[in-house]
Amino acid sequence: MTELYGKRLIGQTGMRYAATRALIVAGAGVVLSQLFPVAWWIILIVIILAMASARFAHGYPLYVALAAAALLYARARTLPVPEPGLYQQNRSRGVVVEEPLTRINPRLVVKLAQPWWGKVSVWLRDSSNTPRYGDLVELRNEVRPFSFPRNPGLVDYNIVLSRRGFVGQTNVRKSQITVLSHGHGKIWMRLLIVPCRRYVFRTINRFLPRKEGALLTGLLLGNKQGLPRSVQAAFADSGVMHVLAVSGLHVGIVIGMIWLLLSLIWVRGWWRFGLIAFAVIMYVGLTGARPASFRAMVMGLAALLSIPTQRRVTPVASLSVAGLFLLAMNPQALFEAGFQLSFVATLAILLIVPPISRKLHSVHVSQWLRKNALLALAVSGTAFLGIAPLLLHYFYRVAMLSPFSSLLIVPLVGLAIPLGFLVVVVNLVSGFVAAIFAESLRLVLSVILWLTQFLGGMDWTVLEPGKLCWPWICCIYGLFFLALNWRRGWARTGLRLGLAVSLNILVWRAAFTRPQTNVVFLDPGRGDAVFLGDSLGRTVLIDAGINRKRVLRDFLRSRGIHRIDIAVVTHPDIDHYGGLLDLDNRFHIDKLLISTTQGRHAYQRMLDRFRKDRTEFVIAGKGTEIQGLGFGLRFIWPEGKTRFLYRKGLVSTNNMSLVAFAEYAGFEMLFTGDLDAPNLIQDQDVRADLLKSPHHGSRKGNRQLLYDCVQPRYVVVMGRYPTPAGLEQRLIGYGNHYINTRQEGAWILRFRNNEPVACPYLASRFGR
């Protein structure tokens, strides 16, 4: 009993860890299905040969057969590419499989009917009588494919949603959606789950204010849509975002409540197990059966089943069985961040907390302090350490205060969830009594909100070193596994060797690796955003894209960049400076170049934010030059006269755009902002190797005269596809390299030996 759980996960004879080994092998098969396009008949031959040789090789070929079967199964469950004809239709039919539960950004999910397949996100503009689950509806608007920003090192939500079965989205008005019939969909969802979910939301909205109600919805059902962005950011910064994702904590509380209730009324044995199982399955169904809640359900029911059957349950084995169930339901779930975080956190707790708990018995403190403080801190600390590498990979940051924040907030969550269920149940009998409990609940929720925002405001506790790549993640978890097996000689030898090799790689990489000079034309969704970095780590930013997309913020975080030497805002349109509004106080800009200080409220807010940060402001224009940053900047527009006319309201904002040359090793790039009148600069020498198309490919800004004067080798369009000027057709055969970041994703121009090398998004998505 003194041995750690993780000592014999690999190579253990017998059946104790059979499920764990099966999960590891099946997961490897699912990963291989994404990496190697092998024909199905070859995989089938491998399975047959492995099964045939298993008897003569002590059963080890069965692992090969299982991996090949998982590969084949994952390949079969991979969703096909949507038919192009779907996006050319103005009418489509489907069944509502998810209805809006809040009036904030109401959204339906419609599962398309034949001849099409897949799910569509339907955003309701003005519909008051929204369709409900199981309604067959007709949509009289075109379905558009998803067009989320695609940038190197960042999550591609186009891929994430396609793995979940979504094929596109559409916006409809009340007149564009018609309910044709009712009563479709799964009967148990229609008659049981969905009505209960509606009732829970109605009750919460009735008794609680908006912010507290949205928090309770997140705690009970994992629905965070109603929470303000600032509150969600506070939960993330304080390291307790996990309480808003239904997992083992929530399922454990539900099981505990029902167990206590049934014990009071003397329900025992199989009846107790059956009632608890029904309630837990209902609860997980209410939450949408996400991976974390489903995993917790399987583990909880396995532990409960051991009581009437009087059989011992191994927690690691039950976790592995839950993983196998999830992979059988949806192999693509393996690539979801939620799936990975949930399983790694639970596994870390199961492997590390038991020996820590045994060690704590030798600590001379009170039993209450040992159980409620030290052991709780050990649980939250091990979970945090377990998922820290994944947090750095997916979110580029870790909240170092997370174990201590959990120690304060999780007990309050453990009080709020039972109170929330109590309000929901008591309201069936008496609304007056439910209102009394709701007041106590509101107080608890208010304390949670206050604590979270207080702890989240400690910026110094958040570490943002940059994105951690998969090879290093695998290395860290490999060293962790060897450390768990420290008592074995091979593990000690492997751990020493692994640490020595890892440290050597880190030291030599830091000594000899230097940042590479590159220009990254980001895909911010709307607007322009160009990042220039040289081999000495000096950085220049030209425009920042639209706000609320978080593209610029996450791009900088993924590279561990918190200081920008020079930022250029070409003109006061929010799709050119909005990304700067997403940057928090951890980011600093040394010098900000702008064309004017006049602009709307959001523009003034951006200027005020950087004034407080003591950023140096420069009103740039024709004749302004910046040197000494690797890239030379030379501005040729606007002139002083144009700036005077702008103050009088006689010149448009677009024609106040800063126009600049950026030069590196003789390679000239012309950045034009949203200049809609290229004739203003045609009398100047504007020849360049690269032209950033004016005003996102507009007709006025992209006259042929401009291209004849510049004669670019590369033309980059940002923020719009297709272009109003028809550049896609005009530049065919013109000798240009045409790039549209809305069509192709971010585009990188790297300089190797002072020569530019183009690297599109699809070629750089797995690297920097």
N, C-alpha and C positions, 0 to 999 in steps of 0.2 A: 504493500500500500504506500510505501514511501517513494516509489518510483513515479516520475512525472508521466502525465498522460501521453506526451508526445514522444516517448522513448522508442516506441515500436510501431509507429504509423507505417513504416516501410519495412518490408521483409518479415513481418510477424506471421508466423504460421498459425493455422487455425482460422476461426471465423470471427474473432473478436473485432478485428479492424477490417473485415471484408468490405463493409460499406464505404469506409474511408478510402481504401485502395481503389475501389470501383469508381468513386467520385473523382479521384485524381486522374485515373486513366480515361474516364469518359470526358472530363474537362479537357484533357490533352487532345482527344479526338475532335472535340468541337473547335478548339483553336486551330488545329491542322486543317479543318475544313475551310477556314478563311484564308489560309496561307498557300495551300497547294491544290490547284485545280486538277485533281486526278479523276479519270473516267470511272464511272460507277462499277463497271464490270471488273476493273482491276481491284477495286476495294472488295468486291464480292469474292474474288479469287483468294485474296489475302485472308478473309474471314474463314473460308472453307479450309485452306491449308493450315491455319492456326488451330482451328477446332480439331482437325485430323491429327495434328502432332502433339496435342495437349497431353495425351496419355503417356507419351514417351519422354516428355520434358518437364515432369513434375507440375504440370498445370500452368506454367508461366506463359505459354503461348495464348492462354485464355485472355491475358491482359491485352495482347496484340489484337485478338479478335474483338474484345470489347471496345478498344480505341477505334478500330476500323468501323465497327458497327455505329459508334457514336458519330464518327465522321460522315458515314453514309446517311444517318438519320438527320444530322444537322444540315447536310446538303439538301436532303429532301424537304426539310422544313423551311429552307431559305425562300423568302418571298420573291416571286418573279418581278421583273421590271414592269411598271405600269404601261399599259397600251397608250401610244401617243394619241390615239383617237379620243381618249377620255378628255384631253385638254382642249379639244376642238368642238366639244358639245356645249350647247347652251341650256340643256335640260338633263337632269339625272334623277334617279330614284334610289331610295335606300331606307333602311330601318334605323331609327334613333336608338343607339346603344349606350349613350351617355347624355343625360339632360343637365342643363345648367342649374346649379343649386344656389347661386348668388346672382344678384342683379348687376354686379360689377363685372364688366366685360363678359356678358352672357355668351356661352359657347355650347354648341351641340356637337356630338360626334355621331356621324351617320355612316353606317356600313352599307356600301353601295350594293345594289341589286344587279343581277345579270343584265347585260353581258360584261359588266365591269366588276372589279373586285377591289377590296381595300377599304380603309376608313378615311373619312374626310372631316376635317375640322370646319365647322360652320359657325361663323361669327354673326350674331344677330344685331342688326343696327337699330331697329326701331320696333321690333316685334314685342307686343305686350302679352299675347296669348302664345306662349312658347310651346312647341310640341313636347311630348313626354316620351319616356322610355317605351319602346315597342310600337311607336307610331310609324307607319309607312308614309314617307313624305316625298314630295316632288320639289326639286330645287331648280328654279329658272334663272340660273346664272352659271357662268363657266367656272369649272374647277381649275385652280391654278396650282402648278407644282410648287413645293416649298422652295423658298429662296433665302434661307438664312445665310448670314455671312460665313465665308469659308476662309480661314486664316491658318497659317502654319503654327502648330503647337497648341491650337485651341480646339475645343470640342466642336465638332461639325454636327449641328442639330438636324441637318437634312438626313444624315445617316442614322442618327438616333431614332428619329421618327419613322424612317422607312423600316427599321428593324422592329418597330412596334406595330407595323401593318398600316401606317398612314401613307396615303398617296397624294395628298394635296389639301388645299383649303379654299374656302370661298366666303364672301360676305353677302348676306342677303337682307333685303328689307321685308317688311310684313307682306307686301304684295308679291314677293318672289318665292314664297314657301307655302305649300299647300299640304294639308294632312289628308291623305287618301283613305286610310283605314287605321284601325287600332288593333291591339291584341297580338302583335308580333313579338319576336324576341324570346328569350328563355323564360319559361313559365315561372320558375322559382325566383327569378329576378323580378319579374313583373308583379307577382302577387305577394312577395315577401320582402326582398331586400330593398327594392326601390321605394315602396311605401314607408318602410321604417326609416330610410335615409331622409325622405322628405319630412317626416315627422320630427326627427332629430334637429334638422335645420330650422324648421318653424319654431320649435321650442326654444332653441338658442337665440334666435332673432327676437323672440318675444320678451325674454327675461333679461337679456344682457345688452349693454351698449355695443356699438359697432366693433371697437378695437378688442374689447374683452371677449366678445362673441366670436370674432375671427380667430383669436388665440385658442379658445376652447374647441373650435372646429378643427384647428390644426392638431391639438392634443388628442382629441377623441378619434378623429377620422383621417388625420394626415393631410387635410386639405388646407393649403397655405394661401390660396388665391386671394382671400379677403384681407390678409395681413398687409399693412403698408410696407413699402420697400425698406424704409428706415428701420422698422421693427425686425424684418427678416435679416437685414444687415447686422443688427445688434445681436441676434441669436447666433449668426455665423461668427462674428468677432469675439463673442464670449465663449465659443466652443460648445454650445449646447443645442445646435441645430438638430441633433439627433432626437430630441424630445418631440419634434414636430413630424417625425417619420415613425409611423406605427411599427413597433418592433417588439422585442422580448419584454421590455419594461411594461408596455401597455397591455400585451396579452397576459403577462403574469399578474397584473393588477386585476384584470377581468376574471381570470381563473380564481384568484384569491377571494374576490368578492362573492362569486357564486358558490365556491366551496364553503365559505363561512355561512352563507344563507342556507344552503342545503344541510349543513351540520346542525344548524339551529332547529330545523324541522325534521331531524332524524332521518334524512335520506342517505343511504349508504350503498356500498358495493357498485354493481353494474348500473343501477339507476342513477347514481351520482355521476359516474363516468359518462353515461349517455347524455344526461342533461347538460353537463359542463361542455361536452364535445359539441352538442348542438349550439349552445350559446357562443362558443368560441368560433365555430364555423360561420355563424351569423355575423359575428363582429368582424371577422376577417373579410367577409363578403361586403359589409358596409364600407370598409376602408378601400375596397377595390382590389383586394387580394394581391397586393404588391409583394415583391420578393421577400422583403424583411418581415412583413406580417405573416406571410405563408410559412416562412422558415420557423418563426416563433410558434406558430400554431402546431406544426408537425412535432417540434421538440416538446412543447407543452403537453400535447396529447400522448406522446410516447411516455413521458414521465408519469402521467396519470394512469395510463394503461398498466404500468408496472404494479400498481396497488391492487386492483382486483385479480390480476394474474399472478401476483407474487413473484414476479421475475425482475431481475436486476437490469437496469437500463444504463448503458454507457453514454454520457452526454455527447462525446465526440461521434459515436456511432449514430445517434439520433440526428445530430447536425448533418452528418454525411447523407443519411436517408432523405432529409429535407432537401439537400442539394440535388440529389438524384431525381426527386420528384419535380423540382423546378426545371431541371434540364430536360426532363421528359415532356413537360408542358410547353416549354419554350427554350430551345437551346441558345437562342440569341440573348437570353437574359444573362448569360455568363459575361457578356461584354458591357453590361450596365454597371455604372458606378455604384448604384444602390445595392445591387447583388453582391458585389465584391466587398464593399464597406461593411455590410451586415455580417457576412460570413467571417471575414477576417477579425472583426471586433469580437464576435462570439467565440471564435476559436482561440483568440488570445486570452480571453477570460477563462475559458475551460482549461487551458494548458498552464497558465501562470498563477491564477488565483489560488487553487488548492494548495500548492506548496507554501505560498505566502501565508495562507490561513493557518497552516500547521506551525509555521514559524512564529506567528503572532501569539500562539498559546504560551510561548515562553516569555513573552513581554509582560512585565509586571505593571499592568494598568487595569483599571476596572473593566468588567465584562461589557458594560454599556459602551464605554469609549472604544473598546476593541471592535465590537460589532458594528456600531453606528458611525464611527469616524474612520478608524484605521482600515477596517476591511472595506468600507465603502470607497475610501480613497484608493485602495489597491485595485478595486474593480474598475473604477473610472480611469485610473492611471494606466492599467494594462490595456484597456480598450483603446485609449488614446495612442499609446505607443504602437499598438498593433496596426492602426489605420493611418498613422502619420505619413508613411511613404505614399499611400494612395491619395491622401489629401494633397500632398505636394504635386502629385501627378495630375489630378483632375482640377484642383482649385488653386494650386501654386502657393498655398499658404497654410499655416497651422496656427491655431490659437493656443499658446503655451499655457494659458490659464484654464484650459478646458477641464482638467481633473478637479480643480478646486471649485470652478463654476458649477460643475455637476453635483458636487457635494452640497452646494447650497440650493440649487434649483430643482434637482430631481426629487428630493423629499416633498417640495411644494407641488410638483407635478403629480406625485403619488397621492397627494391630498385632493388636488383639483379634479383628477379623472373620476374617482368615486363620487365626488360631489356632483360632477356633471351628469353622470349616469343617474344619480339619485334625483336630480331635478327633472330629467327626462322621464323617469318612471313615475315619480310622484305626480307629475302634471297630468297623467292619465286619470288620476283620482281627484285631485284638488289643485287647481291653479293657484289658490291662495297660499297653501302650504309650500308649493313649489317655488313661489316667489320669495318666501322666507329663506329657503335653502339657497336660492339664486343670489341673494344679497351676500351671504357668506362666501359663496363661490366667486362673486365679483371681487370681493376683497382679496381673496387668494390670487386670482388672476392679475389683479392690479399690482400686487407685490412681485409676482413673477415678471411682469413687464418692467417694473421699476428696477429690479435687480439685474435683469438682462441688459437693459439700456445702460445702467451704471457700469457693469462689468465690460460690456462691449465698447464703452467709451475709452477704455484703457488701451490706446493705440500701441503702446510700447510692448504689450504682451503678444502681439501678432507677429509671427515670423514669416517673411516672404522672400525666401532665397532663390526662387525660380522653380521651373518645372523639373521634376525628377523623372528621368526616362526609365523605360521598362527594364533594361539590363541592370541598372542599379537597384531597382525595386526587387528584382529576382535575387540579386546578390544579398541584399539586406535580409530578406526572408530566409535565404539559404543559411546565412550566418546565425540567424535566430534559431533555426531548426537544429543546427549543430550545437548551439549553446544549451538547448534543452536536453541534449544527450551527452552532456559534459562528462558524465561518469564513465562513458565508454571511451576506450583508447582511440578508436578510429575517429570519433567525433572531436576529441581534443586535438588530434593531429590536423584534421580538416579545418577546424576553427582557426588554429594558429596560422595555417597556410593561407586560408581565405582572408584573414585580417591582414597578413603581410602583403599579399598580392593586391588587395583593395587599396591599402594605404599607399603602396608604391604607385599604383595607377593614378590615385588622386594627386599625389605630390608631383609626379612627372607631368601629368596633364596640366596642373596649375603652372608649372614652370615653363612649359614649352608651348602651350596653347594660347593663342591670342585671338581676340575678336576679329572676325573677318569683315572687311569693308563691304557693305552691301546697302542696297536701297530696297526697302520693302513697300510696295504699293498695296496697302491693306484693302480689304473688302469690308468697309464699315456698314454695308447695307444701303445707306444713303450718304451722299457727300464724298469728300476727299479726305484721305489720311495717308500721308507718306512719311515713313521713318527712315532716316539716314544715319548710319553708324559707321565709324571708321575703325581701323585696326588698333587704335589706341583707346578705344572705348568712348570716344567723344560722340555725342548724339545731337541730331537736328530733327525737329518735327515740323512738317509743313502741313498744316490743317489737321483736324482731329475727328472728322466725321460727325454723325448725328449723335445726340445723347440718348441714354437709356438702352442702347445696344450693348454697352460695356465692352466693345471690341478693343478700343485703345487701352483701357484700363487692364483688361485681362492679358493683352499682348505684352504690355510692359511688365506685368507681374510674372508672366511665364518666363521672361528673360531676366528676372531679378533686377530690373531697372527702376529706380525711384528718383533719378535725377536726370533732367534733360538740360543740355547746355543752352540750346536756342529753340524756341518754338515760334513758328510763323503762323499767324491767323490772317489769311489773305483778305477777308472782308467779313462784316458782321452778319452773316447768314448762319443759322444754327446748325446746318448740316456741314459747316466747316469749322466751327468752334465747339459744338455741343459735347464732343467727347471729353473736353477739358473739364466740363461740369461733373463728369463721373469720377474724376480723380480726387481721392481723399487727401488728408493732410500729410500722408506718408510720401506723396509725390511733390517734388520741388522743381521749378523751372527757373534757371538763372536769368535768362533774358527772353522777353516776349516782344516780338515784332508785330505791329499791327498797322493797318492803313488809316484808322481813325478811332477816336474814343467815343464817337457817337453811335448809338445802336439801341435796340430794344431792351426791355427789362432783363431778359436772360443774359444778354451780352454784357450789360452793366454788372450783373451778378458775377459773371465770370471774371471781369476785370477786378472787382472788389475782392474776390477770393484770392487772387494773386498779388494784389496790393498788400493784403494782410500778411502774405508770405514773403514780402519784401523782394518780389521779383522786379527786375529792372525793365522798364517799358521803353520801347523805341518806336517812334512814329516813322515808319519806313516809307520810302518812295523812290522816285527816279534819282539815281546817283548814290544811294545807300549801298555800302559794301561791307561784308563781314568776311574776315580771313582768320586763319589760325585754328580752324576746327576740322581739318581734314578736307572738308568740302568748302570750296569758296562760293559765297553767295553774292550775287550782283543784281540789284533791282533796277528795272527799267520803266516801271509804272507803279503808281500814278504820278503825274506832275503836280506841282503846286497849284496851278490853275484849276485842275480837275478837283483837287481837294477843296478849294474855295467854292466851286460850283456845287459840290456835294453838300457843303454846309448850308447853302442857300436852297437846297432841295431841287436842284436843276440837273443832277446827275444821279443815275440809279446806283443802288448798292453794288450790283454786279460789276459795273464799270469803275468802281473804286477798288477792284481787286488788285492785290499786289501781284505783279508779274516779275518773276525772278529767274535768273540762270543759276543753276548749281553745277559746279565743275569739279571733277576728280580725275586726275591723271590724263587731262586732255579730253575727257568725255563730257560733253555739254548736255545738260538737261534743262528744258524750258518749262517752267511751271506757270500756268496762266490763270489759276483760280477759276472764277466764273465770268471772266471777261467776255462780254457779248459783242464787243466792237473791236475786232482785231485790226481794223484799219487805223486805230489809234496808235499802234506800235509798228505799222508796216514800213514806215520811213526809217526805222532803225535796223541795225544788223541783228537779225533774230535767227540766224542759222544755228541749228542744234542737232545733236545726235538723237535726242529723245524729246518728244513733245507730249506733255500732259494735256489732253484735249480740253479746250475751254468749255466750261459750263456743261459738263457731263454729255458732250456730244450734241450740243444744241445746233440748230440751223444757223442762227446769227453768228455764233462764235466760231463755226467751223467752215468758213468759206474757203473756196479753193485757193484764193490768193494767199491765205496764211500758210497752207501746206507748200505752195510754190516758193514762198520766201524762206521757210524754215528748212525744208527738204530733210525731214527726220528719217532715221533708220527705224526707230521704234515710235509707235503711237499708242498711248495708254489712255483708256476711257475708264472713268470711275463713277459709280453711283447710278448708272442707268443702262439698261439693255432691253430691247434694241435702242439704238440712238436715233433721235429725231432727224439728224443730218444724214442718216443712212450710211455711216462710215463702214459698216460691215460689207457693203457692196462697192462703195466708192474706192476703197483702198485695195481691192483685189487687183493684182498685177501691177500695183504702183511701186512695188519694191520695198514696202514697209512691213515691219513685224507689228501686226495689230493685236492688242491685248485689251480685253474688257474684263475688269475684275468682277463685275456682276455676273458674267457668264462663266468665267474660268476660275474664280476665286483669286486670292491674293497672288501677286506676282513679285518675284524677287530678282533683283539684278545684283549678282555678286561680282566682285572684282578680284580676279586671280592673276597675279603678276601684272597688275594694272590693266588687264583686259576684261571687259564686261562679259559675263556669262549669264544667260537668262535661265531662270529656274521657276517654272510655273507651280501653282499650288499643288496639283496632283502629284508632282515629282518631289515635293518638299513636305508633305503633310506628316510624315513620320520623323522628320528631323527639323533642324533649324536652318 
